[in-house]
Amino acid sequence: MEDQTKQQNNDQPSEIEKLQKQCDEYLNGWKRAKADYINLKKESDAKMSALLDYATASFVVQMIPIYDNLKKALVSAPADLNNSWLEGVKQIKKQFEEFLKSNDITEMPTIGEKFNPEFHEAVSKEKKEGIESGIIISEASSGYLMKDKTLIPAKVIVAE
């Protein structure tokens, strides 16, 4: 009879083994839950960042025409005009540039660059002596990038 009881004990896992198995299951469940939480947090942070970028882009797109007009006004200012008013306007332009830079917004290079429809919108084509076809020869309006993505395409004139 005693041999039979020992045989049954050898065939069935001991209480310690059962508890160890249950402990391992709980631990693995906790690890999965923790990994799921970390992934959810990363996903949530990424969505929040994308939403913030979208809101910033939306605001900046409305402000850029003002900045472009300010640049045009400074370019067309009379050369002999040298007073505090003009210096104030230049300071405002500088503040605009700092604002754009702080939001990872850069003005895209155009003149002399190869036309790229991802960044540029061709408004006209002109024949230009000594310039290869497809090269941008003039800029109608500036284009802007936000974190290396096109925010506003540049309107350009391209060589034929």
C-alpha positions in Angstrom: 0.0 0.0 0.0 2.8 2.4 0.9 4.4 1.7 -2.5 1.2 2.6 -4.2 1.0 5.9 -2.4 4.6 6.8 -3.3 3.7 5.9 -6.9 0.7 8.3 -6.9 2.9 11.0 -5.4 5.5 10.6 -8.1 2.8 10.8 -10.8 1.1 13.9 -9.5 2.9 17.3 -9.2 3.6 18.3 -5.6 1.9 21.3 -4.0 5.1 23.3 -4.4 5.3 22.6 -8.1 1.7 23.6 -8.6 2.2 26.8 -6.7 5.4 27.5 -8.7 3.6 27.0 -11.9 0.8 29.3 -10.8 3.3 31.9 -9.7 5.0 31.8 -13.1 1.7 32.2 -14.8 0.9 35.3 -12.7 4.4 36.7 -13.3 4.1 36.2 -17.1 0.6 37.8 -17.1 2.0 40.8 -15.1 4.9 41.1 -17.6 2.5 41.1 -20.6 0.3 43.7 -18.9 3.3 45.9 -18.2 4.5 45.6 -21.8 0.9 46.4 -23.0 0.9 49.5 -20.8 4.3 50.7 -22.0 3.2 50.2 -25.7 -0.1 52.1 -25.0 1.9 55.0 -23.4 4.2 55.2 -26.4 1.3 55.1 -28.7 -0.5 57.8 -26.7 2.6 60.0 -26.6 3.0 59.6 -30.4 -0.6 60.6 -31.0 -0.3 63.6 -28.7 2.9 64.7 -30.5 1.1 64.3 -33.9 -1.8 66.4 -32.6 0.5 69.1 -31.3 2.3 69.2 -34.7 -1.0 69.4 -36.5 -2.2 72.3 -34.3 1.1 74.1 -34.7 1.1 73.6 -38.5 -2.5 74.9 -38.7 -1.5 78.0 -36.9 1.7 78.6 -38.8 0.0 78.2 -42.2 -2.2 81.1 -41.2 0.8 83.2 -40.1 3.2 82.6 -43.0 1.5 84.9 -45.4 2.0 87.7 -42.9 5.7 86.8 -42.6 6.0 86.7 -46.4 4.4 90.1 -46.8 6.7 91.5 -44.2 9.7 90.2 -46.1 8.4 91.8 -49.3 7.8 95.1 -47.6 11.4 95.1 -46.3 12.8 94.2 -49.8 10.9 97.1 -51.4 11.7 99.6 -48.7 13.6 102.6 -50.1 17.4 102.3 -49.7 17.6 105.8 -48.2 15.1 105.0 -45.5 17.1 104.5 -42.4 15.1 105.2 -39.3 13.9 103.6 -36.1 10.6 102.6 -37.8 12.5 100.4 -40.4 14.7 99.0 -37.6 11.5 98.0 -35.7 10.1 96.2 -38.7 13.4 94.4 -39.2 13.2 93.3 -35.5 9.6 92.0 -36.1 10.9 90.0 -39.0 13.7 88.6 -36.8 11.2 87.6 -34.2 9.1 85.8 -36.8 12.2 83.9 -38.0 13.0 82.9 -34.4 9.4 81.7 -33.9 9.5 79.6 -37.0 12.9 78.1 -36.0 11.6 77.2 -32.6 8.8 75.2 -34.2 11.2 73.4 -36.6 9.9 75.3 -39.6 12.4 76.2 -42.2 12.2 78.0 -45.5 13.0 75.6 -48.3 15.8 76.4 -50.7 14.6 76.9 -54.3 16.7 79.0 -56.7 19.3 76.8 -58.4 17.7 73.6 -57.1 16.3 70.8 -59.2 12.5 71.0 -59.4 10.8 68.5 -57.1 7.0 68.2 -57.1 7.1 67.1 -53.5 8.4 70.5 -52.5 7.7 72.8 -55.4 4.7 74.0 -57.4 5.7 75.2 -60.9 3.8 78.4 -61.8 5.6 79.0 -65.0 8.4 77.7 -67.3 10.9 80.0 -69.1 13.8 79.4 -71.4 17.0 80.6 -69.8 20.3 80.6 -71.6 22.9 78.4 -69.9 20.6 76.8 -67.4 19.6 73.1 -67.5 15.9 72.2 -68.0 14.2 71.5 -64.7 16.3 73.9 -62.6 14.4 76.5 -60.6 15.3 80.0 -61.8 13.0 82.2 -59.8 10.6 82.0 -56.8 7.1 83.4 -56.9 6.5 82.6 -53.2 8.5 80.9 -50.5 7.9 77.3 -49.4 8.2 76.0 -45.9 9.1 72.7 -44.3 8.1 71.5 -40.8 10.3 68.8 -39.5 11.5 68.1 -43.1 7.9 67.6 -44.4 6.3 70.1 -46.8 4.1 72.6 -44.9 3.6 75.0 -47.8 5.0 74.2 -51.3 7.2 76.8 -52.9 5.7 78.4 -56.0 8.6 78.6 -58.6 9.5 79.3 -62.1 11.4 76.5 -63.8 13.8 76.5 -66.7 12.7 74.8 -69.9 
